[in-house]
């Protein structure tokens, strides 16, 4: 049904119009002024005023505007009377063969309504007029904005797909979410993906393919006054404009139960709170599991935890880093939203995916004094899609290989197989990220990490 003009759908359409206008400016800057481009977009948009179905409107507007802005050859003319009966200086009546904008809009609509083209490499397959294939998936919350992006929706629609998603913590996806109603699952790490494919009692066996679509190293979102305190204490240091956080010193301070008031010369954040990094709930969320991988590696003297003896050794050091936080969110979206809106009073340091910070920078959500810092060491979180049927396989292949979708993923902060895409995004938005993340620890095996997570979970009781 038709919705009020201020609904979320309208907001998404406005964002799509803004993005397509930017693309048109990039394409036609040499031959058209920004005003001429905006007028072409506005003229095309008027063709769809009052239309109730809005899903493909931005795509059609962009096509019509491009057609209008692209230089056209001289129109075909007819001569009347024939030149054989007139002198060389006789005037010619020129009849341009051109289509009114409304007719052009109808033709574009007809084209989209009848044929959806699905490209896979060099193969082109015509889709029936029944419309796009609708896929449903369950994803980690940090990818919600990507799938809700109108440009991503339009790019998927060009390939004949409409994707609807639910969100959950990655460990929830891997252990408790009913996957039978989905076409794909998209947790935030290879470890969680492997758990999905692992046979478990009480849950149907999942058979599917893995697609490492994009990745993001774990990072810490913090604030300049906190960075200054940590730097003075030797916990943080800046190298080539990028801040790094010494996890070894952090584990030692937390084990000694240090509080912010214990930091020498602390006049900017003199609160009697434990020095802790805010994480999500390790019982449900992948980002917390990745942080557990980092601190367990450090607590095990920079070695991956491999044995039960290692687990027993590190547990007393790492469990309090989670339990002493009190309540924690189930997914990474919650604490990062608090970071953006509430400032350092609530959470001076937040464990995040690097992609979340970059995406916030692109969307101009960061405030002055917000700083990105990398744990040293960190881990790479590989966002891995598991196909649950043939349509899920098609989507996994598309997200992994399509240049436009990979470019859009980079705009949402994710690192893709083409490093130049991510580099362009952070350069254009002046985000001080590490060009190459070198100090990276390996994560424990699936079984070991599960035992560690279970042991931390029991510590909450």
Long-range contacts (C-beta under 8 A, 24 or more apart in sequence): 1-52, 2-52, 9-54, 12-148, 12-150, 13-54, 13-57, 13-58, 13-150, 15-149, 15-150, 16-58, 16-150, 16-151, 16-154, 17-41, 17-45, 17-58, 17-61, 19-150, 19-151, 20-58, 20-61, 20-62, 20-65, 23-62, 24-62, 24-65, 24-66, 24-69, 27-66, 27-69, 28-69, 31-69, 31-71, 32-69, 36-69, 37-65, 37-69, 40-65, 40-68, 40-69, 41-65, 43-68, 43-101, 44-68, 44-101, 44-105, 47-101, 47-102, 47-105, 48-105, 55-153, 55-157, 55-162, 56-112, 56-154, 56-157, 58-150, 58-154, 59-112, 59-154, 59-157, 59-158, 60-105, 60-108, 60-109, 60-112, 63-108, 64-101, 64-104, 64-105, 64-108, 67-104, 68-101, 116-157, 116-158, 116-159, 116-160, 117-158, 117-159, 117-160, 118-159, 118-160, 119-159, 119-402, 120-394, 120-397, 120-398, 121-401, 127-160, 132-156, 132-157, 132-160, 132-161, 132-162, 133-160, 133-161, 133-162, 133-391, 134-161, 134-162, 134-163, 134-164, 135-161, 135-162, 135-163, 135-164, 135-183, 135-184, 135-391, 135-392, 135-395, 136-163, 136-164, 136-165, 136-166, 136-181, 136-182, 136-183, 137-163, 137-164, 137-165, 137-166, 137-182, 137-183, 137-184, 137-185, 137-186, 137-392, 137-395, 138-165, 138-166, 138-167, 138-168, 138-173, 138-177, 138-179, 138-182, 138-185, 138-186, 139-165, 139-166, 139-167, 139-168, 139-173, 139-185, 139-186, 139-187, 140-167, 140-168, 140-169, 140-170, 140-173, 140-186, 140-187, 140-188, 140-286, 140-331, 140-332, 140-383, 141-167, 141-168, 141-169, 141-331, 141-332, 141-333, 142-188, 142-216, 142-287, 142-331, 142-332, 142-333, 142-353, 142-355, 142-356, 143-186, 143-188, 143-383, 143-412, 144-333, 145-359, 145-412, 146-408, 146-409, 146-412, 146-414, 149-408, 149-412, 151-408, 152-405, 152-408, 155-402, 155-404, 155-405, 155-408, 156-398, 156-405, 159-398, 159-402, 161-394, 161-395, 161-398, 163-395, 167-331, 167-333, 168-284, 168-330, 168-331, 169-280, 169-281, 169-284, 169-285, 169-286, 169-330, 169-331, 170-285, 170-286, 170-287, 170-289, 171-195, 171-282, 171-283, 171-284, 171-285, 171-286, 171-289, 171-453, 172-284, 172-285, 172-330, 175-200, 179-204, 179-206, 179-388, 180-204, 182-388, 182-392, 183-387, 183-388, 183-389, 183-391, 183-392, 183-395, 184-208, 184-385, 184-386, 184-387, 184-388, 184-392, 184-395, 184-396, 185-385, 185-386, 185-388, 186-213, 186-383, 186-384, 186-385, 186-386, 187-286, 187-383, 187-384, 187-386, 188-286, 188-287, 188-290, 188-332, 188-353, 188-381, 188-383, 189-286, 189-289, 189-290, 189-381, 189-382, 189-383, 189-384, 189-443, 190-382, 190-384, 191-286, 191-289, 191-443, 191-446, 191-449, 192-286, 192-289, 192-384, 193-384, 193-385, 193-386, 194-446, 195-446, 195-450, 196-386, 197-386, 198-446, 206-386, 206-388, 208-386, 208-387, 208-388, 208-389, 208-392, 208-393, 209-386, 209-387, 209-393, 209-396, 210-384, 210-385, 210-386, 211-384, 211-385, 211-386, 211-387, 211-396, 211-397, 211-399, 211-400, 212-382, 212-383, 212-384, 212-400, 213-383, 213-384, 213-385, 213-396, 213-399, 213-400, 213-409, 214-382, 214-383, 214-406, 214-409, 214-414, 214-415, 214-416, 215-380, 215-381, 215-382, 215-383, 215-414, 215-415, 216-353, 216-354, 216-355, 216-380, 216-381, 216-383, 216-413, 216-414, 216-415, 217-353, 217-354, 217-374, 217-378, 217-379, 217-380, 217-381, 217-415, 217-434, 217-437, 217-440, 218-287, 218-290, 218-291, 218-294, 218-351, 218-352, 218-353, 218-354, 218-375, 218-378, 218-379, 218-380, 218-381, 219-351, 219-352, 219-353, 219-354, 219-357, 219-372, 219-373, 219-374, 219-375, 219-378, 220-245, 220-277, 220-349, 220-350, 220-351, 220-352, 220-372, 220-373, 220-374, 220-375, 221-336, 221-339, 221-349, 221-350, 221-352, 221-356, 221-357, 221-370, 221-371, 221-372, 221-373, 222-344, 222-348, 222-349, 222-350, 222-370, 222-371, 222-372, 222-373, 223-343, 223-344, 223-348, 223-369, 223-370, 223-371, 224-369, 224-370, 224-371, 225-268, 225-269, 225-344, 225-369, 226-269, 226-344, 226-348, 226-349, 226-371, 227-371, 227-373, 228-268, 229-260, 229-263, 229-266, 229-268, 229-269, 232-263, 232-264, 232-265, 233-263, 233-264, 236-373, 241-432, 242-372, 242-374, 242-432, 242-433, 242-434, 243-371, 243-372, 243-373, 243-374, 243-432, 244-373, 244-374, 244-375, 244-376, 244-439, 245-373, 245-374, 245-375, 245-376, 246-376, 247-294, 247-295, 247-298, 247-375, 247-376, 247-377, 248-298, 250-275, 250-277, 251-295, 251-298, 251-299, 251-317, 251-318, 251-321, 254-320, 254-321, 254-324, 255-317, 255-320, 260-348, 269-344, 269-348, 274-324, 276-321, 276-324, 276-325, 276-349, 277-321, 277-349, 277-350, 277-351, 278-325, 278-328, 278-335, 278-347, 278-349, 278-350, 278-351, 279-321, 279-322, 279-325, 279-328, 279-335, 279-351, 280-328, 280-329, 280-330, 280-331, 280-332, 280-334, 280-335, 280-351, 281-328, 281-329, 281-330, 282-322, 282-453, 282-456, 282-457, 283-453, 283-456, 283-457, 283-460, 284-330, 284-331, 285-329, 285-330, 285-331, 285-332, 286-332, 286-381, 287-331, 287-332, 287-351, 287-352, 287-353, 287-381, 288-322, 288-328, 288-351, 289-449, 289-453, 290-379, 290-381, 290-443, 291-351, 291-375, 292-318, 292-322, 292-449, 292-452, 292-453, 292-456, 293-379, 293-441, 293-443, 293-444, 293-449, 294-375, 294-377, 294-378, 294-379, 294-441, 295-321, 296-444, 296-452, 297-377, 297-441, 297-442, 298-377, 298-441, 302-377, 302-441, 304-441, 304-442, 304-443, 304-444, 305-444, 305-448, 305-452, 306-444, 306-445, 306-448, 308-451, 311-448, 311-451, 311-452, 311-455, 314-452, 315-452, 315-455, 315-456, 315-459, 318-452, 318-456, 319-455, 319-456, 319-459, 320-459, 322-456, 322-459, 322-460, 323-456, 323-459, 323-460, 332-356, 336-360, 339-370, 340-365, 340-366, 340-367, 349-373, 353-381, 353-413, 354-413, 354-415, 354-433, 355-412, 355-413, 355-414, 355-415, 356-413, 357-413, 357-431, 357-433, 358-412, 358-413, 358-425, 358-426, 358-429, 358-431, 358-433, 359-411, 359-412, 359-413, 361-426, 361-429, 361-430, 361-431, 362-411, 362-412, 362-413, 362-425, 362-429, 362-431, 372-431, 372-432, 372-433, 374-434, 374-437, 374-439, 376-439, 377-439, 377-440, 377-441, 378-437, 378-439, 378-440, 378-441, 379-440, 379-441, 379-442, 379-443, 380-437, 380-440, 383-414
